[in-house]
C-alpha cells in the first residue's frame, strides 16, 4: 500500500480538526475537533510504523490514545462546570479576566457574651 493515501487522509483530518478548534464556539465541538486532530496523529504514527518497522509508532499511538482519554475526562468535567456556572457552553462568552464571586455564606453568630 502506498503511504500517500493514509498521510493525505491524516492531513485532511488534522486540517478539519484545526478548523473546528479555531472556528467553533461550542465547547463540546471544540473537544471533538481536538479528538479528530489526535486521531490524525495516530494515523500518521501507524503509517510510519508500517513503513519503517524500527520506529515504534504503535507504542506512541497507545500513548496518544491514553492522552485522548484523559483529555476527554478533564475536558468534559470543565464543560460541565462551565455549564453549571453560566448555563451556557459558548466559549466566546467565558470571561477570562474576572475573579469568581465567592459563595455568599453567612457569618457565624456567637451567642456567648464576651468575658471580662
HELIX and SHEET records of a PDB file:
HELIX    1   1 UNK A    3  UNK A   23  1                                  21    
HELIX    2   2 UNK A   27  UNK A   51  1                                  25    
HELIX    3   3 UNK A   57  UNK A   86  1                                  30    
HELIX    4   4 UNK A   91  UNK A   93  5                                   3    
END                                                                             
